[in-house]
Amino acid sequence: MTKALQDKVAVITGGNSGIGLAIAKRFVSEGAHVYITGRRGAELDAAVDAIGENVTGVRSDVTDLADLDALFQTVREQSGRIDVLVANAGGGTGAGPLATITEEQVDRALALYVKAVVFTVQKALPLLGPRASVVLIGSSNSTTGGANLSVYSAAKAAVRNFARSWIVELKGRDIRVNVLSPGPTETPGLLGLAPPARQQALLDDFASQIPLGRVA
């Protein structure tokens, strides 16, 4: 490993599983201390054990502003700064055909993929110094759309536009903002977009939208 993140401090929301956990493991291998969040205590503890070192787990629901305040207070007290912020938390909402979309589905998707991203970044700002990096986890669906995924896709399109605006807004502070838009990746979050009986069909739908039909 290059140790490119030696002595850096990273916060990864939703770092207890899937893409977030993989990012956390890689960051630690590159020398960072990572703070990871998750709503479920047992799963968060298991992720901390899996990473093994240089990791702090903070139980937090990113849709709860008080939880976000508590998260960043913990980081402030223990590390004093954030060098890399990864707004990754998500999963399990926003799927369904137009004819059956419910108000609850829309509210939950917007809370998780739009509201939570805004306030995660906003509340981290006092801890972000020059040359800090903000990474927003988007989705390839933000540009391609997809059957039965209109609410999810629209919410992820909002994430792309947050980045475009925040790049301009934060350039005077020398803070970088980027969006990482993965293709379909077989994670608990992706599978949670559909009930168990439809999960394989969901993976097949995603696979049909990308070159060679591969699902990582």
C-alpha positions as CSV (number, residue, x, y, z in Angstrom):
1,M,0.0,0.0,0.0
2,T,1.1,3.6,-0.6
3,K,0.1,4.9,2.8
4,A,-1.3,7.9,1.0
5,L,-3.6,8.6,4.0
6,Q,-1.0,8.3,6.7
7,D,-2.2,10.1,9.8
8,K,-5.4,11.4,8.1
9,V,-8.8,11.4,9.8
10,A,-11.7,10.1,7.8
11,V,-15.4,9.9,8.5
12,I,-17.5,7.4,6.6
13,T,-21.2,7.4,7.1
14,G,-22.8,3.9,6.6
15,G,-19.3,2.4,7.0
16,N,-20.7,-0.6,8.7
17,S,-21.4,-2.6,5.5
18,G,-21.2,-2.8,1.7
19,I,-19.3,-0.1,-0.1
20,G,-18.8,2.0,3.0
21,L,-17.1,-0.9,4.9
22,A,-14.9,-1.6,1.9
23,I,-13.8,2.1,1.8
24,A,-13.1,2.1,5.5
25,K,-10.9,-1.0,5.2
26,R,-8.9,0.5,2.4
27,F,-8.5,3.9,4.1
28,V,-7.1,2.2,7.2
29,S,-4.7,0.1,5.1
30,E,-3.5,3.5,3.6
31,G,-2.8,4.9,7.1
32,A,-6.0,6.7,8.1
33,H,-7.9,6.6,11.3
34,V,-11.6,6.2,10.3
35,Y,-14.8,6.9,12.1
36,I,-17.7,4.8,10.7
37,T,-21.4,5.0,11.4
38,G,-24.3,2.7,11.3
39,R,-27.8,2.5,12.9
40,R,-27.5,-1.0,14.1
41,G,-25.2,-1.5,17.0
42,A,-24.4,-5.2,16.5
43,E,-23.6,-4.7,12.8
44,L,-21.4,-1.6,13.7
45,D,-19.5,-3.6,16.3
46,A,-18.9,-6.4,13.8
47,A,-17.6,-3.9,11.2
48,V,-15.2,-2.4,13.8
49,D,-13.9,-5.9,14.6
50,A,-13.5,-6.6,10.8
51,I,-11.4,-3.5,10.3
52,G,-9.4,-4.3,13.3
53,E,-7.4,-1.1,14.0
54,N,-7.5,2.6,13.7
55,V,-11.3,2.7,13.7
56,T,-14.0,4.2,15.9
57,G,-17.6,3.1,15.5
58,V,-20.3,5.7,16.3
59,R,-23.9,4.6,16.3
60,S,-25.8,7.2,14.3
61,D,-28.8,7.6,12.1
62,V,-27.9,10.2,9.4
63,T,-31.5,11.3,9.0
64,D,-31.5,12.4,12.6
65,L,-29.8,15.8,13.0
66,A,-29.1,15.2,16.7
67,D,-27.3,12.0,15.9
68,L,-25.2,13.9,13.3
69,D,-24.4,16.6,15.9
70,A,-23.3,13.8,18.3
71,L,-21.1,12.2,15.6
72,F,-19.2,15.3,14.8
73,Q,-18.8,16.2,18.5
74,T,-17.2,12.9,19.0
75,V,-14.8,13.5,16.1
76,R,-14.1,17.0,17.4
77,E,-13.2,15.8,20.9
78,Q,-11.1,12.8,19.8
79,S,-9.4,14.0,16.6
80,G,-10.1,17.7,16.2
81,R,-10.5,17.7,12.4
82,I,-11.7,15.8,9.3
83,D,-9.4,15.3,6.3
84,V,-11.8,13.1,4.3
85,L,-15.6,12.9,4.6
86,V,-17.5,10.2,2.8
87,A,-21.3,10.6,2.7
88,N,-22.2,7.1,1.9
89,A,-25.1,6.0,4.1
90,G,-28.1,4.6,2.3
91,G,-30.0,1.5,1.3
92,G,-33.3,-0.1,1.3
93,T,-35.6,2.6,0.0
94,G,-36.9,4.2,-3.1
95,A,-37.9,1.2,-5.2
96,G,-41.3,0.5,-6.8
97,P,-43.2,1.1,-9.9
98,L,-44.8,4.5,-10.4
99,A,-48.3,3.2,-9.9
100,T,-47.5,1.9,-6.4
101,I,-45.1,4.5,-5.0
102,T,-46.2,5.6,-1.5
103,E,-45.7,8.9,0.3
104,E,-43.7,7.0,2.9
105,Q,-41.3,5.7,0.3
106,V,-40.7,9.2,-1.1
107,D,-40.2,10.7,2.3
108,R,-37.8,8.0,3.4
109,A,-35.8,8.2,0.1
110,L,-35.5,12.0,0.2
111,A,-34.5,11.9,3.9
112,L,-31.8,9.3,3.4
113,Y,-30.3,10.4,0.0
114,V,-31.0,14.1,0.0
115,K,-31.6,15.6,3.5
116,A,-28.9,13.4,5.1
117,V,-26.3,14.3,2.6
118,V,-26.9,18.0,3.0
119,F,-26.7,18.0,6.8
120,T,-23.8,15.5,6.9
121,V,-21.7,17.9,4.9
122,Q,-23.0,21.0,6.6
123,K,-22.3,19.8,10.1
124,A,-18.9,18.6,9.1
125,L,-17.8,21.9,7.7
126,P,-16.3,23.4,10.9
127,L,-14.0,20.4,11.0
128,L,-12.9,20.5,7.4
129,G,-9.7,22.4,6.7
130,P,-7.8,23.4,3.6
131,R,-7.2,20.4,1.2
132,A,-9.9,18.4,2.9
133,S,-11.9,16.1,0.6
134,V,-15.6,15.5,0.5
135,V,-16.8,12.4,-1.3
136,L,-20.5,11.9,-2.0
137,I,-21.6,8.4,-3.0
138,G,-24.0,8.7,-5.9
139,S,-25.2,6.0,-8.3
140,S,-25.0,5.3,-12.0
141,N,-28.8,5.4,-11.9
142,S,-28.5,9.2,-11.3
143,T,-27.9,9.5,-15.1
144,T,-29.5,6.4,-16.5
145,G,-32.6,5.9,-14.4
146,G,-34.2,2.5,-14.2
147,A,-37.5,0.8,-14.1
148,N,-39.1,0.7,-10.6
149,L,-36.3,2.9,-9.3
150,S,-37.5,6.4,-10.2
151,V,-37.5,7.8,-6.7
152,Y,-34.1,6.4,-5.9
153,S,-32.6,7.6,-9.2
154,A,-34.0,11.1,-8.8
155,A,-32.6,11.3,-5.2
156,K,-29.2,10.3,-6.5
157,A,-29.4,12.8,-9.3
158,A,-29.8,15.4,-6.5
159,V,-26.5,14.2,-5.0
160,R,-24.7,14.9,-8.3
161,N,-26.1,18.5,-8.3
162,F,-25.1,19.1,-4.7
163,A,-21.5,18.4,-5.7
164,R,-21.6,20.7,-8.7
165,S,-22.9,23.6,-6.5
166,W,-20.6,22.8,-3.5
167,I,-17.5,22.7,-5.7
168,V,-18.1,26.3,-6.5
169,E,-19.2,27.3,-3.0
170,L,-16.2,25.7,-1.2
171,K,-13.4,26.4,-3.6
172,G,-12.4,29.4,-1.6
173,R,-11.7,27.1,1.4
174,D,-9.7,24.7,-0.8
175,I,-12.1,21.9,-0.1
176,R,-12.5,19.3,-2.8
177,V,-16.0,17.8,-3.5
178,N,-16.4,14.7,-5.7
179,V,-19.1,12.2,-6.5
180,L,-18.4,8.5,-6.8
181,S,-21.2,6.9,-8.8
182,P,-20.8,3.1,-8.7
183,G,-22.6,0.8,-11.0
184,P,-24.6,-2.1,-9.5
185,T,-22.7,-3.6,-6.6
186,E,-24.2,-6.6,-4.7
187,T,-24.4,-5.1,-1.3
188,P,-27.0,-5.2,1.5
189,G,-28.1,-1.7,0.5
190,L,-28.8,-2.6,-3.1
191,L,-30.6,-5.8,-2.2
192,G,-32.6,-3.8,0.3
193,L,-34.2,-1.9,-2.5
194,A,-36.5,-4.9,-3.2
195,P,-38.3,-7.5,-1.1
196,P,-36.5,-10.9,-0.9
197,A,-38.6,-12.4,-3.7
198,R,-37.5,-9.7,-6.1
199,Q,-33.9,-9.3,-5.2
200,Q,-32.5,-11.5,-8.0
201,A,-34.7,-9.8,-10.5
202,L,-33.4,-6.4,-9.3
203,L,-29.8,-7.5,-9.8
204,D,-30.7,-8.8,-13.3
205,D,-32.4,-5.5,-14.1
206,F,-29.3,-3.6,-13.0
207,A,-27.0,-5.9,-14.8
208,S,-28.9,-5.4,-18.1
209,Q,-28.1,-1.7,-17.9
210,I,-24.3,-2.0,-17.9
211,P,-21.7,-3.2,-20.3
212,L,-21.2,-7.0,-20.3
213,G,-24.0,-7.3,-17.7
214,R,-21.6,-7.7,-14.8
215,V,-22.6,-7.1,-11.2
216,A,-19.6,-6.6,-8.9
